[in-house]
């Protein structure tokens, strides 16, 4: 079981690297997951993740770019689907269709270009491509996000009746408008809209002459807004029909949601898959920024970092158009210890941190900025004692604290440990 202690990761500024990686994510779920990256617990997982990232990086250099993987999180929708008798609104249905289309697009692409991306294809080929969910939602919701008239026979009949009533309302209103206009009961504006209804703009003195419902008046009191009696009757019928329409829409959405519930586990898999792709993509983009590569990984206890750059220093200098100088370091069975001496501010600590940080990144599935002829191995542990470690909490001096730490390190170290002391 591979383990790199959180204190060591902090000493090496590993979490600053994660923040930079997360900035390359396309989704909020991806960003959150990237900030929580920790070194993988097995060699197999490390090697597999490195292959994924390396394949994704290669897509930047060839014509077969991996399709866009951006998506809106469906976490709330997945929670709702677990609750009986709930139903999804149209925006939620559109999110489910969108995530399904995105996954289907990537799965088909990876199947087509398996030769280019064998490991990414292998990772995805167990995920099912489905169109039933997409087809079912498309049968109910149109491209403008409205429920289609033919989503059910009942809805179709209701909407026909609603349209007929609206025609009757308009014609009855026009008739009343002409009648009262000819009688000179109306103000110059003739009509207005109150509560989304057409109303007559009646001169206040004639308010008792016009039959209908008073809906309000002007600020000056010179105009009274009245919905004509004939229109009023049709409006009540319309309200009833629109209520029935809403009920039918809810019934349709409930039936559709019940159908979608069958796909809940798959939809959860879709979101997890796209989140993983987002992290792989972010790692590849981060690698691309600093010309990072996948070096040869050897099973021997040896390490050869040729022209190795400290990622944070390299990117910081790159932003300022300043040069960063690489370092070459080698460790093997015959030469297992390196002692670096020199003046203050001579680069000793940065060299130490470069070795440790690159190792932590590699074991977290990230490519590293080294020469292509570099060789690395996987360590079970990376231990560090870097910086001022005086323990005020435990009332220990720097020297006493160091002795205590050394005792701990001696007990934890083995032949698969990278140990960094500053």
Helices and strands as residue ranges (DSSP letters): E 3-4, H 6-11, H 14-22, H 28-35, H 43-58, H 75-81, H 90-112, H 118-124, H 132-140, G 149-151, H 153-182, E 186-194, E 197-203, G 204-206, E 212-217, E 223-228, H 229-261, H 264-289, E 296-297, E 303-308, H 311-319, E 327-331, H 348-362, E 375-376, E 381-385, H 398-412, E 417-421
